[in-house]
Amino acid sequence: MRISEESIASLRNLFADSNLKVVVVSHTNPDGDAIGSSLALREILVGLGHEVTCVVPNKYPYFLDWMTGVENIAVFKTDSERVAAAVAAADIIICADMSRLSRLEQLSDVISANTTAKRVLIDHHLSPDETFDVMVSYPDSSSTAFLVYTLIVGMFGTEAISREMAEQLYVGMMTDTGNFSFSFLTPELYRAVAVLAETGIDIPQIHNNVYNSFTEGRARLFGYVINRKMKTLMKGTVAYMSLTEEEMRRFWFQQGDSEGFVNYPLTIKKMKMSAMFIETHDFIRVSLRSRGKYDVDVFARRYFNGGGHKNAAGGKSFLSMEETIRHYMEAVKEFAAEGGLS
């Protein structure tokens, strides 16, 4: 992957003025890639003399609480006045790790209200909105953090990567590749990791902080989901799991506790696709995963008004849990009949 010189020049020109007010916003249920990318962008832009506010719609997972600079993330759900004021005053709004404003839910109205700020997209999801002044959109990138790294190096060289920034970018790269086990694991990615490692970051400790810092409730919830809630279809090649709000309360659920659950059925040798349905106050959140040629981005767009990547996508259902599962089962049959699972 090579970011065009035109994109790098456009960004360099955009941030050439001093004392700009910048908002970096990322998606609902922010993950390691969203938080790591946002914080790294904040650090490089603050170093250029700009005032930067990082914004997410709701709280990031508790296992990211340790990250350097995470206290600078403003959460719209709990600090809406501060976020609204920052967005209204922004000269530039950067959308990081998200391809469309609809991923922001109620925050999207606040963003849309600022009609004068320049819009920048830095993202690796498919089919982005065409409403940005500068678009850095590379679906063949393994993570947005890798895009941010490539941009920083392209504009300022590897010497601009501080230890703190390296830590933030590594979290993004690591989490969005499933600890470097998913698609787009290119030589360029590993060369980037080498540069990050040379700053002195403690990679085993970063891994431990992210993957070995869950609560007892999360461990018990995982056992419950796999044992009691995992169902299979299509002769064991498609799976789904579901969690209601009542079930999550039973296991003292915290934001991030279901992270990675949807991936687990894919450890079964013949499994092609997996789905996770999580009940919220307003809708059912749908997470989809697949492997190889099986395209859940297409599936999510067609059946759940969503999208994402070929092997990792999401969407929403405004039906009941029972109706959502029924809809999923019928959708799988239709998708399979059309060759989507063959």
N, C-alpha and C positions, 0 to 999 in steps of 0.2 A: 504493500500500500504506500502510495506517494501522494501527499497533499500538494495540490497545485500551487505554483508560485503566485498565481493570481489570488488565491484565497489568503495566502500568507501576507501578500502586499495589501490586500483589502483590510485585513485586521490591523496590520501595522499602521495604516493610514487612519483607521477608525480610532485608535487609541493614542494617536500622536499628540492631541491636545492634552493639556494638564488639568488636574483637578476635576476629572469627570466623575459623575455619580453613576455607578454601575450596579445593577442587580443581576445576580446569577441565580436562576431559578431551575429547580429540577422537579421530578415527577412525584406523584402521590405514592406513599409507601416507599420512600427512598431507600435504596440499597447501597452496598459498598461502592459501587461504581458511581452512583449519583453523588454521594457525599465526598468521596475521594476526588472526583473530578472538580466538583464545586470548590472545595477547599484549595486545591492546587491552582485553579484559576484565580481565586481570591488572592493568594499569596503573590503570584506573579504580577497581578494588576495593582495591588497595594504598593509593590516595589516600584511600579512606574509612577506612583504619586496619585493614584485614583482612590476614591472612596467607594468601597465595595460592600454590598450586603448580599449574603447568601440566603436564599429562601427555599423552603420546602412546604408543601401543603400540610403535612402531618409529621409526627415524630419519627425519627429514624430509629432503627433497632438498637436496643440497649447494648448489644455486643459491639457497637461502634462508639460507645461513650468515651473510650480511652483515647481516641484519635486526637492528635495535636490540632488545635484550632476549631474543634467541633463546637465549642461554646459560641462561635461566631455564626452558627446556623440559626436563622430565625424561623420559627415554626408558625405558620399562618393560623393554624387551629387554636393555638394558645396565645398568640401575640399578634392578632389581626390588625390592630391600629398601627403598630410599628411597621409591619409589612406593607400595609396600604400606603403609609406615608413615604416609605422608601421607594416603592414602585412609582408613585405619583411624581416623585422628584427625579426619577432616573433619566439620564441622558442616553444610556444604553442598557438594553435588557438582553442577557444571554440565556438562552434555553439550552441547558446541558443534559444530555442523556434522555431526551424526550423528543419525539418527532411532531407532536401536535399539542396545542394548548388545552385540548380536551382532557389530557392526562392530568391537568391541575384541578379538575372539578371546580369548586366554588372560587378558588384562587384565579381561575381563568378570566372571570369577569373583572377582577382587579387589574390584571395584566392588560386586558383589552381596553380598559378605560384610559390608559396612557397611549395616546395616538401620536405622540411626537417623538418618543424614544426610538433610536435605531434598534433593530432587532437582529440578533445573531443566533444562528443555530450551530451547535457543536454536538453531533449525535451519530449513532451507528445503527439506528433502527430503519426499517424499510418504509417507503412511501411517506416522506415528510411533507408537511404543509408548505405551500409555496408563498409564504407570507413573511419572508425574512430578507433583510437587506444584505446580509452575508450568510451564506450557507456552507458549512463544513460538514457534509453528510456523506459518510462512507460506510455503507452496510457491510462491507467486507472487513471492517475492523473488529477485532475481538472485544473491544470495550471502548467506551468514551474516554476512559482514562488514557488509553493508548493514543487516541486522537489528540488529547490535550498535551501529552508528552511530546508527540511529534510536532505539534504547533509550537510549543515552547522552544524546542531544540531548533526548529526551522527559523524562528525569529531571533533567538538569543544565544543558541549554542548549548551544549551539554553543561557548561559551567553555570548556567542559570538554575540548574536543578539543585536545590538545597536538600539537606537531609530530611527536613520536615516534609517538603514537597515530594520527595522520593517515597516516603512512607505513605503519604496520601495516595499517590499514583499507584503504588504497588497494591494497596488494598483494592483499588478499583479494578486493576488488571487481574488480580488473583480471584476475586469474588465473581467477576463476570465470565471467567473462563472455567469456573468450577475447579479452582486450584490447578489451572493450566491443563485441563482435560477435555475441553470442548473444541469447537471449530475455530478456524483462522489462527492456528498456532504457528505463526510464521517465523522465519529466521529473524526478521526485523523486530518482532515482539521480544524474542529472547535477547537480542542485542540491547533492547531498551531495558529489560530487567537487569542485565549486566551493569548498565550505567547506573541504575537505581541502587544496586547492591554496592557499587563502588563508593557511594556516599556514606556507607557505614550503617545502613538500616539493619535491624535485627530481624531477619526473615523468619526464623523459627518462632520468635516471640510474637510477631505480627500474626502468623498462622494460629498460634495458641490463643491470642486475644480474640480472634474472630470465630474460630471453629470449636474452641474448647472452653467457652465462657457462658454456657447456657445455664438456665435454672433447673432445679429438680422438676418443677412443674412441666417444663418443656420436654424433658426426657420421658416423663410419664405420658404426656400428651402424644408424643411420637409413637410410643408403644401402643397406645389406644387406637390411634389412627391406622397404623399398619395392621394390627390384629383384628380390629372390629369394623373399620370403615373402608378398607380397600376392597373394591369389587372389580371383577374383570369381565370383559366382553370379547367377542370375536375369537373364541377359542384361546383365551388367555393372552392375546396380543395387544389389547387395549385395556387400560385401567382407569378408575376414577376413585376419588376420595372426597369426603365432604365433612365440614365442621359447622355446627350451628353456634349461635352466640351462647346458648345455654351450655353446650359442651365445652366451649372455650373457658367460660367462667369456672366450670368444675375443676379445671386444671390451672387456674390462676394465670390465664393467658396474658402475655405482654406483647407489645408490638415487636414483631420479628420472630416470635416463637414458632411460627409455621414455615419459616424460611427453609427451603430445601426439601420439604416434604414431598412436593410434586415430582421431584427427581427420582425418588427411591424406587418406584416400580420399574424404572428403566434399568435397574440392576438385574432384573430378571431377563434371562438370555433372549427369549423370544418376544419380549415386549417392544411394541412399536410406538405407542403413544400413551401419555398419562395426563390426567386432568385432576385439578384440585378445586373444590368449590367451598368458599368461605363466606359465611353469612355476615353482613354488616347491617347497620340500622336502615340503610336506604336501598341496598341491592346485594346481589350475590357476586362476589369477586371470583373471576375465573382465571386460573393459571393453567397453561398447557405446555407440555414438553414432549419432544419426540427425538428420534435419532435417525441418522442417515438421511435418506431421501424423503422421509415423511414430513410434509410441510404443515406445521401448525399455524403459521402465519396466515396461510390461505384459509384454514379451518376457522381460526378466530375471527377473521374479517367476514366470512360468510355467515357464521352462526351466532357469534357473540359480540358483534359490533366492536371488534378489537383489532389486534395485530401485534407485530413485534418482529421476531426473527423466524427463519425457517424452522429451527428446532426449539425455540422458546418464545412463547407469545402469551397474550392475556386478553381479557375482555370482561364484560359485565352481563348480568342477567337481572331483569327487573321482575322476574317471576318468583314464585315461592321456591324453596329448595327442592321439594318434590317435583314440581313442574320443570325446574331447571335440569334436574337429572334426567327426567323423561325426554326433554328436548335434546340433551346431549346424546342419549342412547339412539334416538332417531337420527340425529345428525351423523353419528358414527356409521350407522347402517348406510345412509345415503352417500357419505363420503367414500366409504369402502366400495359401494356399488359402482361409483364413478372412477374407481382406480386409485383413489387417494391413499389407500393403505395396502396396495398390492406391490 
